Amino acid sequence: MAPFPPLEPYAHGLLDVGDGNRIYWETSGNPDGKPVLCVHGGPGAGGARNSRKGFDPEKFRIILFDQRGCGESVPNIADPAVSLEHNTTHHLIADMERLREHLGVEKWMLYGGSWGPTLMLAYAQRHPERVSELVMIAAFTSTPDEVDWLYRGLSRLLPREWETFRAGVPEAERDGDLLAAYSRLLASPDRAVRLKAARDWCDWEDAVIAHEDKGRPGTYGDRPEEELITLARMCAHYFGHHAWLAAGELLDNVHRLHGIPAVFIQGRLDLSVPLRAAWQLVQAWPSAELVVIDDSGHTGSPAMGEAVMQAAARFEPA
């Protein structure tokens, strides 16, 4: 299946969600089609506009938004004066509900990858009556063991690169909470300090996916400087707090999603997000299934792209 041709949004805007934040949203495709909300990764990466190409524009009403503090939402947390006090998973869930009401959507399909499934699952467990289906790619669920694996456990496989990542924080903090140390650097009033910390953070993320020969090199670091800072600051903030979810919360509450169809699409070669979290969720969720792509890592492959298109097509309206 080939991606659908690029298309432009027919409506867009900034929605006031409180706490001084306005989130950017846009809609494309068929205004009367089945609503699908694209939930971006990162956190802090902003909504990838090319995600529209996975859905038939004649059948879907495709909704994209930038989570508060990033992308075209304002204010942007690349500015250290912008507080993160009102930027948590619970705020983002409320933002999604406010957007749903603003757009007059009764129920929508959720689609997204990487960090996106953390937010999708947390939202769906809070508002199951508002979700028709979920499609989740390379699903990261922000548990303490996943976060520890990504920012410390992988040192077993990438010792040189991890020591470089560790050396990015002051020496006195290198044996402590690295994510908290990076959060402090990324909020520095000195832009040079913020930018170096963001580059060090994204260099580590890129090192983890460097073995993926079918992915795009520099997935994290190959972006403008302000976007680097936004991405790294948001990741350190969210993962340092395990997305404000209790350990095992998403798995423990998966019974709330029983009856909602879901597809997890996961690369077997994904070092960033190993298969276990998705596998555990599917074992406890009778209406969910796991599709494993043998040649894919976190950044995808043609086979993963095909699986994603097939999952979206499966949920097309008649």
Protein Blocks (a to p, Z undefined) as FASTA:
>chain_A
ZZddddddfbdcdddebjhiacddddehjfkbccdddddehehnbpafklmmmpcfklpc
cdddddehiajbccdfkbmklccklgcfklmmmmmmmmmmmnopabdcdddehjlmmmmm
mmmmmmmmlpfbdcdehiaehiaklmmmmmmmmmmmmmmlmmmmmmmpcfklmmmcfklm
mmmmmmpfblklmmmmmmmmmmmmmmmmmmmmkbcehklmmccfklmmmmmmmmmmmmmn
onopaehklmmmmmmmgoiacdddddfklmklcfklmmmmmmmmmkbccdddfkbcfkop
fklmmmmmmmmmmmpcZZ
